[in-house]
């Protein structure tokens, strides 16, 4: 598929017909390929983060009119965090339309969580600038969909939840140890073991240390009932 066709196909998957398609092109342009007359997506990513935050805050407050700020905040953080944005970018195959420099292309940039998350936020900003807040809201609510309705009432990330579990029992914070690293340098896979002072432990493997730590913490929480 030609580059222009990939961008048009992504526009169809987003469900937004751009009056100014150059905005979407810019949102998909990584710094590794930008240059004079071809700006990257960093400014749009900055704006899109704020648009996403506003839409999510409104949606959560409307969904639970009795919830306090303390209960809304963890849900909000879960819905707007980098991992969620990257997951949605993968669901709509945003990576296929990203414009990357040679170095990023050869190092698996279309699959990198940070690049996908930033591009997803930039795309939200492009829709906002092209069609206004209502257009951006419609796309965000459709793409995030059931995530909004099913986000846990206490959506703490697993590492935070496990640390609180340990503190409640008078234990020091759990320790995270890298036990293995495999794969090529441009696409490593990490195995992390989490251990509590009381001796409980679990391991998990993921493409980033952060993701492996979170997965290990989640696995241990599931076992100990935290």
ABEGO torsion letter per residue (X at the ends): XBAAAAAAAAAAAAGBBBABAAAAAAAABBAAABBBGBBBAAAAAAAAAAAAAAAAAAAAAAABAABBAAAAAAAAAAAABAAAAAAAAAAAGAAAABBBBAAAAAAGAAABAAAAAAAAAAAAAAAAAAAEAAAAAAAAAAAAEAAAAABBABABBAAAAAAAAAAAAGBBBBBBBBABBBEBAABBBBBBBBBBAAGBBBBBBBABAAAAAAAAAAAAAAAAGX
